[in-house]
Amino acid sequence: MDIPTSPVFLSEDGTEPLTLDTRLPRSERTQSIQEDEGRATVELASIMTTASNPVSPGPSSPPLDQSRMQDFVPPTRPSSTPFPQPEPRNTEVRCTSCPTDTDMELDGLETTESPSILPLNEPVGMNLNDLPAEIHECILDHLFGFRVSPTSKSSVMRWGTALRHSRRKELSELSLVSPAWRVLIQERLYRHIKLKATVQSLRDTYAYFSRHPHLRHYVKHIEIWFPVFQPKYGPAARFTANNLPTVTVDGLTNASYVLPVDNCSLEEVFALVSECFPEVCIMTLEGGERKKAPRVRHWIRETDQRRDMPQIESIRTLICKGQWNLIRGDDDFDTIVSALPNLQEWHGSYSKPKSKSYLTMADILSKPLKLTSLNLCIEGDYRREFSFPPYFMKVATKVHFCTKLALAASTPSLEHISYTGRVCKQFFVDLAARQRDSRHDRLRSIDLTVKNCCRQVANWNESGSGITDMNFINSFEALVLAAIRALGKLRAVEYLRIRYVDLDSPVPPLNPYFLLRDGWCSGVWSDAIVTELNRVRPTAQFEDLSESFGEVGYNKDGRMTISPDFPKSKALSLKLSNYALLSGGISIT
């Protein structure tokens, strides 16, 4: 656009009267405006008059004949190009040498220097440390796996089976990438540590964290395992196929395994944890398992005079694996609990079923507990049996374990209970009888894994378990019915699962179970179960009520065969009366 040169737009000295010179200072600029104010007003009035304006208004010009633009369809890019999809580009075209609108607006500002414009192609100086902390967390979560808060009450995470990262040594080298990663990776590597319960191992641990005190606050889960074997090396000798050698750093040696002699006591373990790890929340004690395994010592010197255990106030969750070597009486349990005053969650599991395991837990469960979550596994082999074993018959003559379990489940502070072992309908009968006021009931979830249902039998072969044993199926139905009736008083229970697991089952989807979650039910059903559920929980209903397991036919030998409708998926509906078809030599395909 050309600059106007008509005398009308120019002043006497050849400048534009209505133009503001921004190069002058503010004081001189204001004085110039006041001097030219009268002259500008006269000239502006003369311009606005029709007679004095050389460009008088006339008829409007006709609109330009604009041709309609056709839609342009770009050609399809061949698949061989490295970028088959074009990237979105900025459709605004502007000259890089001309001033932008922003620059024109800056001309009127009170600055003496023109704004600096960065070159468009200048690289931005950023590195890995400039990324947000959330990006660093996402990258490391992809490598290490997503973390679960040690104070989380999520039922998905089972601390009893939680393991450390399998590639700790390889991933530890990533801490050298940047200072930001060093803190994040050390926090993950030392989050869960595992120590050997020997005197020398505890000394080395204490010395290491004394040299690196900043790592102590990263430890949230500590695992202590007590060895039950100790190799005893002898002189080198000739070996045969029946006498295999042990490979050590010194070469081939002849070794035998004996009882350990360097194991520490629980008192030493608690003293180390209380002094070195101020923020640990979860503790795992693994007692090990072997034939005639030694009992873990609780005190440094076993004397008649009892002392106080070192206090660990930060522990909220206790996990006992191989619990028989850790707790063989209610006195042992009291000693461990005395060191954990703020204990809320207890996971206890036994490696092998014993009569003493049931009897010991019966004594412990009879005591008042201040727990919010109880997870107990006494028999976790998940195999069917043909009759009651002798060790359980010994327990049945002394105590009914289901009554003691109901006593622990009725603890006012308990919110979740999970049990794996033998259970019958008496558990829910006693649990409902102990509920006085449902307004103060805090029990939210019940999870039972049934090994077998304890019951009175006339013959020994009537006490088995499995989908082909109708005595067990009838006892399982009675257990589910008692659980549904108990829901009438257990108003706060939102999750109920009763299942039977048989790893040797010919059709695992037919293993009976009952599940109540979020107002929906699935699993075994009968007319009595549906009627009782409608009476106690009218808002709950079954997802599906199927009348059969699948197609029934006969093979060449004349035996009945069943082809389930759900060979590889979980069955949502199992009618209990159909289990009668599975007894009496029926083959399942």
N, C-alpha and C positions, 0 to 999 in steps of 0.2 A: 504494500500500500504506500502510495507516494505521500510525502509530507505536504500539506497545503501551503502555497506561497502567495495566495491572494492578499492584497493590502488590507482587506477586512480582518484577516486572522493575525496580522502582524502589527506590532506597536510602532511607535515612531523610531525607536532604536533597533527595529528589526527582530524583536523577540516576541514570543507569544505571551499575551497579557494574562491568560488564564492558566499558564503553566507554572508549576512550583518547582523551583530548582532545589533539589534535595542535597546538593553538594554544599550549600551554605549552612552555617551553624544555625541553631534554633533562634538565637536572639536576632541575627540579621534577617532570618527568614520571616519572623513575625513583623519586624519593622517594614519590610518590603511589602508584606500583605496589607498593612494599614495605609501605606502611601498610595497604593494602586487601587484601593477599594472603591473610591469615588469614580475614577476613570473606568474601571471595569463595569460598574453599574450602568453608566451612560452607554457604553458600547454594547452591552448585552441588551439594553432596551431597544437600541437601533437595529440590532440583528433580528429581534423577535417581530418587528413590524413588517407587514407585507410589502409596503412601498419601498422601503430601504433594502430589503433582502433581494439580492440578484437572482436567487433561486426561489421563485414563487411556486406555491403548491399548485399542481395541475392534476389532470386525471391520472388515476393509478394505471401503471403499466400492466399489460396483460401477462398472465402467468406463463412461465417458460414451459415449453413442451418437453416434459421429461419422459424419457423412454423407460419402460418397465424393465427392471432388472430380472433376468432369469435366474432361477435357483441353480447354483453350481454344485454338482456332485463330484467330489474328488474321486479319482480312480482308486481301485482297490490295490493296496500295497501287497506285493508278493510275499508268500510265507517264508521265502529264503532270506528276507531282510532281517537284520538283527533286532529291529524294533518294529514289529508288525502293526502296533497300535501307535498312531501319532500322539505325541505329547501335547497337552493343552498349552497354547501360547498366548501371550498378551496381545490382544487385537489393537491396542492403542499405539498409533504410530506418531512419533514426535521426533523432532530434530534435536540431537544432543548438543549442538552448538548454540541453539536459540534458548533464551531464558524461558523457564516454565512459569505457570501461573503463581506458583509459590514464590518464585524469585521476584516476580513483579510486585507481589504483595509486600515483600521484604524491603522494596525500595522506599516505602513510606514509613518504615520504622526509624526509631531514633538511634541509629547506629552509624558509625563513621567508617566501618569496614564491611565489605561485601561478604555475604555468607560463603563459607567454604563448601565446595561440592566434591564428594569423594568420587574417584574414578569408578566406573561401572565394573571394570574387570579386575579390580584390586581384590586379592584373596582375603577372606576373613580369617583372622588368627584365632582358631579354636582347636582344642585338643580333648582328650578323653576326660580330663578332670573338669571340663566346663559343662559336661552333660548333667542334667538333673539327677538327683539322688534316686528318683523312681526308675530311671532308665538303668542305672547300675544294679538296682535290686532285681529288675526283670531279667537282666543278663545272667546274674548269678543264680537266680531261681531256676533258670533254664538248665544250668550246669549242675547245681546241687539238688534241685527239687524244691518244691514249695514247702516253706516252713509252717509249722503249726505252733501256736502260742502254747507255752508250757502251762499256762493257766486256763487254757481253753477247756470247755465242758462238752466239746463235740463228741458225739458217740461214734463218729467215723474213725477217729484215731484211737488205736489200742496201744497204750504205752507198754503193755506187757510184751508186745511183739515188735516194738520200735527198735530199729537198728541204726547204727551209725552209717555214714556214707562209705561206700565200698572203695572209692578212689581218693582217699584222703591225702595220700602222699603225692599223687599226680596233681591234684587241684591245689595243693599248698604252694606250688610254684607260681600260681597266678597272683599271689600276694605281692610279687615283685613287679607287676605291671605298672601300678601307680600307687601313690599314698592313699588315695581314696579306696582302692580295692584291698589294700592291706588290712584296713580295719574291718571291712565287710566280710572278707574271707576268713580272717581270724575269728570273727564272731561266729561264723558257721562251723569252722573246723573244731573249735573248742566248745561248741554248744552241747555236745554229747561226747563224753569221754568214758573209756572203759579201763579199769585198773585191776591188776591181779592182787588178790588179798594175801600178800606175803609181806613180811616185815621189810625186806629189802626193797620191794616195789613201793611201799608207802614212803620209805626214806627218800627214794629217788624222786617221787612225785613232790614231796615237800620241798626238796632242794630245787627242783626245776621251777616251780611256781614262786619260790622265793627270789630266784633270779629274774623272773618275768612277772612281776606283780600285776601288770595291767591286764594279763590274760585271765586272772581269777574271776573277774566279773562277767566273762563271757560264758562260763560254765553254768548251764541250766539243768542238765540231766547227767548224773554220774552213775556209773554201773560198776559194781564190785562183784567179782566172781571168785569163789573159793575153790582152789584145786582139790580134787579128790584122788589124783594120781601124782606120783613123783617118780621120774625115771632114776634108776640106780645103775650107773654105768660100771662095767667091769673091764677087765683087760681084753684086748683084741684076741679073737679066737676064730677058728674055722667055722663056717656056716654051711648049713644044708638047707634043703627046701623046707624042712619043718622048723628050722631055727633061723628066722630072718634077722638080719642085722638092723641096727639103728644108725642112720647117717647123721653125724654131728659135724661140727666145725673141725674137730680134730681127726675126722676120718670115720672108719667103720669100727664100732665098738659093740660089745655084747652088753645089753641093758635089760633090766627087769624093773617092773613098776611096783612101787610100794606106797604106803601111806605117806602123805606129805608131813614134813616136820617143821617147815618154816611158815606155816599159815599164821596170820595174825588173828586177833580177836575183834569182836564187834566194837568193843570199847576203843580200840586204836583206830578203827575205821571212822567212828563217829567223831573222835577227837580231830582227825585230819580234816574231815568235811567241815566241821564247825569252825575251824581256824583258817582254812585256805579258801573256801568257796562260800562267800557271803550271800550269793544270789541263786544258789542251786534250789530248784523247785521239785525235782523228781529224783528219787533214789531207787536203784534196782539192786537187790541182793540175790545173787545166784548161788545156791548151796551145792549144786552139782548132783549127780546121781551115779551110783555104782553099788555093787553088792557089798553089804555091810559098810556103807559109807560112814565116815566119821562125823560126829556132830560138831557144828561150828561153835567154838568157844565164845562166850559172851563177855568174859572178863579176862584181863591180863593174868590175874592170879585168882584161881577159883578158891575162894575161902567162904567160910560160913557168914562172915560179916559182909553185908550188902552195901554197895556204894551207889552213888548216883551216876547215871550215864551222862556223857557230855550232851548238852542241849543243842539241837539244830532247829531253830525256829522257822527257817525259810522253807522247809520241806512240807509240801502239800500232798504229794502222791508217793506211796510206797508200793514197790513191785517185788514180790518174793517168788523166785523161781526155784524149783526143787525145795519146796518149803519144809519138807520133812527134816532136812538137815539143819534148818534154821530154827524151826519152832516144833518142839516135841512135847509141849505142855503149855498150859495157860500161863505159867510163870515166865516162860520164855517170851510169850507175846507181850506180857506186861512190861518186861524189861525193854523190849524194842520200842513199844509205844511211849514209854516214859521219856525216851530221848527225842520224840517228835511231838511236841505239845500242840502243834497246829495241823496235825494230820487230818486230811479230809477224804482221801481216796485210797483204797487198799485193794491191790490185785494179788491174789494168792493162787498158786498152781502147784500141783504135785506131779512128779514124773511118773510114778507108778501107784496104782490103787492099793491101799492098805486099810486094814480094819482100824489101825491106830490113827490113820488120817481122819476118818469119820469121827472117831471118839474124841480126838483132840479138838477138832473144829466144833464139835457139839458143846464142849466145855467153854470154848472161847465165845461162841455165839450166844451163850447164855448170859454173858456179861453185858452191862450197858456200854454201848459204843456211841461215839460222837462223830460218826462218819456221814458223809453225804453220798458216797458211792462205794459199793461193795461188789467186787468181781472175784468169784471163787470157782476154781476148776479142780475137782477131785478126781474125776475119771474122764480123760479126754482122748481115749483111743479110738472112739467112733467106730466100734465094731459090734455087731449083734452077738447075742449069747444065747445058748440053748437052755440055760437054767441059772438060778442065782449061784454065784460063787461062794465058797465056804467063808471067805473073810466077811462077806456082807451078812451071811447068816449069823455070824458072831456079833456083828453090830446090832442086828435086829433083836437079839435077845437082851441087849443092855439098854438101848435107847432108840426112840423113833426120831431119826434125824430130821424129817420134814417139820416136826414141831419146833425143834431148835432153830431151823432156818426161818420159820415164820416169826419167831421171837426176834430175830435180828432184823427182818424186813419191816417189822412194826416200830422200829426206832424212830422217834419223832423227827430227827434231823436227816434221815435217809431219803434221797431223791431217786436213786437208781440202784437196782440190784440185778446182777447177772450171775447165773449159777449153771454149772455143768456137772452132772452126776445123776444120782437116783432120786426121784421125786414122785410124789403121788398127789392125789386130790386133797389130802390132809393139810398140805401146805396152805392152800387157799382157804380152806375151812377155818383154820386157826388164825390166819392173817385177817380175815373178815371179822372174826369174833373179837379181835383185839382193837378194832377201830372204834373209838369212842365218839370222836367229833370229827367229821369229815372236813370241817372248815380249817382245821389246823393240820391236815394231812399234807405232807410234802412229797410223797412217793409219786413219781411221774412215769417211770418206765420199769417194766419187768421183762427179763429175757432169760428163758429157761431152755437149756439143751439137755434132753432126756437121754440118759444111758439106758434106763429101764424104770418101770413103775413098780415100786414096792407094793406088795399085795399079799393077801393070805391065799395060799394054794394048798390043795389036797395032795397033789403028786408033784414030784420034783420037775417033771417035764412040762408042767404048766406055767413055769416061771420064766420062760424065754422071752425074747424080743425079736422084732422084725415084722415086715409087712405080711408075712405068711402065718403069723401067730395071732389068732383071733383073741386070745386072752389078753395079749398085750394091746391090741387095737381097742378092745372094750375098756381097758384101764386108761388108755390115752384119751378116749372119749369122755370118761368120767373126769379126768384131769381138766380137759377143756371146759366142760360144763361147770365144774367148780370155779374155774377162773372167771367165767362169764358172770356167775352169780356173785362173786366177790366184787365185781365192778360196780354193783349197786351201792357198796359202801366206799369203794376206792374211787371217789369222784375225780380225783386229780390225775389218775392214770390215763395217759394219752397214748402210750405205746405198750403193747403186750405181744410177746412172741413166745410160742411154745413149739419146739421142733424136735424131731428125732432124726439123727444123722447116722446112716449106715453106709460106710464106704464099700461094703461088699454086696450091696443091694443089686439085684439083677436089673432093676429099673429105678435109678436114683430119684427121678421126678415123683415117684409114688411114695417116697418117704413122708409120713404124715407130719403136718405142721399146721399151726393156726397163727394168724397174724392180724393184729388190729393196729392200724396206723392212720392218723388223720381222718378218722371216721369211716374208713373202708376196711373190710374184712376179706381175707382170702385163706384158702387151705381147706381143712376137713370141715364137713358140715353134715348135719342130720336134721330131722324135723325138730328134735328136742333142742338142738343148739340154736336153730333159727328162731324158734319160739322164745327161748330164754333171752336171746340177744335183743329181740324186739321189745321185751318187757323191761330189761335193764337199761339198754342204750337205744332208745327209739331212733336217734339220729344216725346210728351206724347201720351199715348194710353191706351185703356181700357184693363183690364186683361181678361175680358170675356163679351160677348154680347149675352145674352140669350133672346129668343123671348117670353118666358112664365114664369109664376111663378111656375108652376107645373101641376099636373094632375087635370083636371076639370071634374066633374061628377054631378049627380043629386041624391038627397036622395029620400026617400019614399014620402015626401010631394011635390015633384016636384021642390024643391029649389036647386039652383046650389051650389055645394061644391067645394072647392079648397084644394088640398093636396100639400103643398109646397115641392119642392125638397130639401129644406134646413130647416127642422122643428126646429133644434136646433143649427144650425150654421149660421154664418153671410153670407148674400147674397152678391155676388160680382157684380151682374147685375140685375137691376130692370127697366124694360121697362115701361115708364110712361103711355103709352096707355093701358096697362093691368089693371091699377087702375080703369078704367071705369067698369070692370067686378065686382068690389067690391061694387058698388053702386046699390041701388034698392033691398035691402032685400036678399043679398047673405050670406049664412052661410059659415063659414070657419072652417075646421076641422084640 
